[in-house]
Amino acid sequence: MHFQNHRSHIETLIAAALRAADPAERLAAHWPRIAARIERARRCWVAGAGKAALEMSLKVNELLGERIAAGAVAAVPERLQTLDSAIRDSLPFQLYPAAHPLPDERNLLAARAIADVAARADDGDALIVLLSGGGSAHLTLPANGLALADLQRVTGSLMKAGAPIEALNTVRKHCERLKGGGLLRLAAPARVFAFVLSDVIGDPLDVIASGPATPDPTRYADALDVLTRYGVEADGPVRRHLEAGARGERPETLKPDDPLYALADHTLIGSNALAVEAVKREAERLGFAVAHLETGVRGEAREAGARLGEWAVQHASTPQCAIFGGETTVTVTGPGRGGRNQEMALAAAIAIEGLPNLAIAAFATDGIDGPTDAAGAIATGDTCGRARAMNHDPADYLNHNDSHTFFAELGDSIRTGPTGTNVNDIALALAYPE
């Protein structure tokens, strides 16, 4: 086991994570649990949203074929471009490109089509709902009185402020029509069978894709608290909409005691924890002792990166590794370009500067780290030295939230392109013997 092989090892571990999160395989593995109930349905409809929606919908088409009456699936545009036109034309449902993380007009078109499919489902029918990370953006359908621009502005501001997904989706659910059980309401009295690939730590069904077929425990007042906490929308259409809801002038989201929830069946088909476990097995196969494994990692990306780097420093010179799984956030204060994984890797690079035989990698399993074309980045003990030789100060890049530029200029970005799955992020620290 040699340090010069660290890139190959990292590529192998990334591949193991992506195999464990393959949406088509995971759906097929769980299908038998509900297959008989779906087979008894009078008609089958399909609705999908998120970064794995295309792959999941193609697998459902294999399993049900001509039994599908119609459907609508919002998917990553880059993934749609790779789909053979003959296959696309043969599908019994429509595919719609949709943007992420901020919605655009394409998302409205997709969400309206999904709402129409749900409304067409009737008693005795089955609506098969395919959900994955990115589904919240894909299902954007503003509440009456709100415009797409309102949602874009508030969503973007909350993201920039570092709001966690739970807070962000609390606001979304109270400003839109499909979230917070809205899709389930539209589909009633049809039965809803949701297959969920989780991109949220702890796998809360009401948060993943903003819970379109799940009761919502939050209220309008909670959404207002989020705006206040993060200093967003001091006055404007979204705040006024939420204030009206808090006064009881707008209907609440679906609540846990609503009898409609009896119509829904949810199957969790994949998660970050499963992907992390697959990486652990592969690391052990490569010869590493997995000395530290941590899931549910949250908080500021730079703080998590510094912690991962400190672990590597303390465990240098032995064939060990640490695996972090979770999803951090970045509070943007600078003008640069980056993503949470690249920022995490840069903070780790600073922590391990000058130390030999250490490698750090942080990557997004969806292949898209923030508003960049990279999935993440790789750092070693000589990363900062190489940057300084190019007159780049690593600390300046970190302070300016410019991690993407930093690693791109060094040639140390991880680039996978959109992977067709999404189970959060994984970070690795590899220590090699001297």
GILINGI-V671270 format. One record per backbone hydrogen bond with DSSP energy under -1.0 kcal/mol. CO is the residue of the C=O (numbers start at 1). NH is the residue of the N-H. E is the energy in kcal/mol with one decimal. If there is no record, write none. Layout:
# GILINGI-V671270
((CO | NH | E) (CO | NH | E))
This chain:
# GILINGI-V671270
((2 | 5 | -1.8) (3 | 6 | -2.5) (5 | 9 | -2.5) (6 | 10 | -2.6) (7 | 11 | -2.5) (8 | 12 | -2.1) (9 | 13 | -2.2) (10 | 14 | -2.5) (11 | 15 | -2.2) (12 | 16 | -1.7) (13 | 17 | -1.9) (14 | 18 | -2.3) (15 | 19 | -2.2) (16 | 20 | -1.9) (19 | 22 | -1.5) (22 | 26 | -2.4) (23 | 27 | -2.3) (24 | 28 | -2.3) (25 | 29 | -2.0) (26 | 30 | -1.3) (27 | 31 | -1.5) (30 | 33 | -1.3) (31 | 34 | -1.7) (31 | 35 | -1.2) (34 | 38 | -2.0) (35 | 39 | -2.5) (36 | 40 | -1.2) (38 | 41 | -1.4) (43 | 126 | -2.7) (44 | 69 | -3.4) (45 | 128 | -3.4) (46 | 72 | -2.1) (47 | 130 | -2.7) (48 | 74 | -2.9) (49 | 132 | -1.2) (50 | 53 | -1.4) (52 | 56 | -2.3) (53 | 57 | -2.6) (54 | 58 | -2.2) (55 | 59 | -1.6) (56 | 60 | -2.2) (57 | 61 | -2.2) (58 | 62 | -1.7) (59 | 63 | -2.0) (60 | 64 | -2.5) (61 | 65 | -1.8) (64 | 67 | -2.1) (65 | 68 | -1.9) (67 | 44 | -1.3) (70 | 46 | -1.7) (71 | 94 | -2.5) (72 | 48 | -1.8) (73 | 96 | -3.0) (75 | 98 | -2.0) (76 | 80 | -2.0) (77 | 81 | -1.9) (80 | 83 | -1.3) (84 | 88 | -2.4) (85 | 89 | -2.5) (86 | 90 | -1.1) (94 | 73 | -2.4) (96 | 75 | -2.8) (104 | 107 | -1.0) (104 | 108 | -1.3) (105 | 109 | -1.9) (106 | 110 | -2.3) (107 | 111 | -3.1) (108 | 112 | -2.4) (109 | 113 | -1.8) (110 | 114 | -2.3) (111 | 115 | -2.6) (112 | 116 | -2.2) (113 | 117 | -2.1) (114 | 118 | -2.4) (115 | 119 | -2.2) (116 | 120 | -1.5) (117 | 121 | -1.1) (122 | 125 | -2.4) (124 | 42 | -3.4) (125 | 191 | -2.3) (126 | 45 | -2.8) (127 | 193 | -2.6) (128 | 47 | -2.8) (129 | 195 | -2.9) (130 | 49 | -2.5) (131 | 197 | -2.6) (132 | 135 | -2.0) (133 | 51 | -3.3) (134 | 138 | -2.1) (135 | 139 | -1.8) (137 | 140 | -1.2) (141 | 177 | -2.5) (143 | 146 | -2.2) (147 | 151 | -1.6) (148 | 152 | -2.7) (149 | 153 | -2.3) (150 | 154 | -2.2) (151 | 155 | -2.6) (152 | 156 | -2.4) (153 | 157 | -2.1) (154 | 158 | -2.4) (155 | 159 | -2.3) (156 | 160 | -2.4) (157 | 161 | -1.7) (158 | 163 | -2.4) (159 | 162 | -1.6) (160 | 332 | -1.6) (164 | 168 | -2.4) (165 | 169 | -2.8) (166 | 170 | -1.3) (167 | 171 | -1.5) (168 | 172 | -2.2) (169 | 173 | -2.6) (172 | 175 | -1.7) (175 | 143 | -2.6) (178 | 183 | -1.8) (180 | 254 | -2.1) (181 | 185 | -2.0) (182 | 186 | -1.8) (183 | 187 | -2.0) (184 | 188 | -1.6) (187 | 190 | -2.4) (191 | 127 | -3.2) (192 | 265 | -2.3) (193 | 129 | -2.3) (194 | 267 | -2.7) (195 | 131 | -2.7) (196 | 269 | -2.8) (200 | 203 | -2.3) (204 | 207 | -1.6) (204 | 208 | -1.9) (207 | 210 | -2.6) (208 | 211 | -2.0) (210 | 180 | -3.0) (211 | 181 | -2.3) (211 | 214 | -1.3) (212 | 184 | -1.9) (219 | 223 | -1.7) (220 | 224 | -2.3) (221 | 225 | -2.0) (222 | 226 | -1.7) (223 | 227 | -1.8) (224 | 228 | -2.2) (225 | 229 | -2.9) (226 | 230 | -2.0) (227 | 232 | -2.8) (228 | 231 | -1.1) (236 | 240 | -2.5) (237 | 241 | -2.4) (238 | 242 | -2.5) (239 | 243 | -2.7) (240 | 244 | -2.1) (241 | 245 | -1.9) (242 | 246 | -2.5) (243 | 247 | -1.4) (244 | 249 | -2.6) (245 | 248 | -1.7) (254 | 216 | -3.9) (255 | 258 | -2.4) (258 | 261 | -1.7) (259 | 262 | -1.6) (260 | 263 | -2.4) (261 | 264 | -1.7) (263 | 192 | -2.6) (265 | 194 | -3.0) (267 | 196 | -3.0) (270 | 198 | -2.5) (271 | 275 | -1.6) (272 | 276 | -2.8) (273 | 277 | -2.0) (274 | 278 | -1.6) (275 | 279 | -2.1) (276 | 280 | -2.3) (277 | 281 | -2.1) (278 | 282 | -2.0) (279 | 283 | -2.7) (280 | 284 | -2.2) (281 | 285 | -1.8) (282 | 286 | -1.7) (283 | 288 | -2.4) (289 | 291 | -1.5) (289 | 321 | -2.2) (292 | 323 | -2.4) (294 | 325 | -2.7) (297 | 327 | -2.4) (299 | 329 | -2.5) (300 | 304 | -2.1) (301 | 305 | -2.6) (302 | 306 | -2.2) (303 | 307 | -2.0) (304 | 308 | -2.3) (305 | 309 | -2.6) (306 | 310 | -2.4) (307 | 311 | -2.0) (308 | 312 | -1.9) (309 | 313 | -2.2) (310 | 314 | -2.0) (311 | 315 | -1.2) (318 | 320 | -2.3) (319 | 289 | -2.2) (320 | 431 | -2.9) (321 | 291 | -1.4) (321 | 292 | -1.3) (322 | 429 | -2.1) (323 | 294 | -2.8) (324 | 427 | -2.7) (325 | 297 | -2.6) (326 | 425 | -2.7) (329 | 301 | -2.6) (337 | 404 | -2.0) (339 | 343 | -2.6) (340 | 344 | -2.0) (341 | 345 | -2.5) (342 | 346 | -2.1) (343 | 347 | -2.2) (344 | 348 | -2.0) (345 | 349 | -2.4) (346 | 350 | -1.9) (347 | 351 | -1.5) (348 | 352 | -1.8) (352 | 355 | -2.1) (357 | 432 | -2.6) (359 | 430 | -3.3) (360 | 379 | -2.8) (361 | 428 | -3.4) (362 | 377 | -1.8) (363 | 426 | -2.3) (364 | 367 | -1.9) (366 | 419 | -1.6) (370 | 372 | -1.5) (374 | 369 | -3.0) (375 | 364 | -2.5) (376 | 414 | -2.5) (377 | 362 | -1.9) (379 | 360 | -3.3) (380 | 383 | -1.5) (381 | 354 | -3.3) (382 | 386 | -2.5) (383 | 387 | -2.0) (384 | 388 | -2.6) (385 | 389 | -1.9) (387 | 390 | -1.1) (387 | 392 | -2.4) (388 | 391 | -2.1) (393 | 397 | -1.9) (394 | 398 | -2.2) (395 | 399 | -2.7) (396 | 400 | -1.7) (397 | 402 | -3.0) (398 | 401 | -1.6) (400 | 336 | -2.3) (402 | 406 | -1.9) (403 | 407 | -2.4) (404 | 408 | -2.2) (405 | 409 | -2.1) (406 | 410 | -1.1) (407 | 411 | -1.0) (407 | 412 | -2.5) (412 | 378 | -2.4) (414 | 375 | -3.5) (414 | 376 | -1.2) (424 | 365 | -2.5) (425 | 326 | -1.9) (426 | 363 | -2.4) (427 | 324 | -2.9) (428 | 361 | -2.2) (429 | 322 | -2.0) (430 | 359 | -2.2))
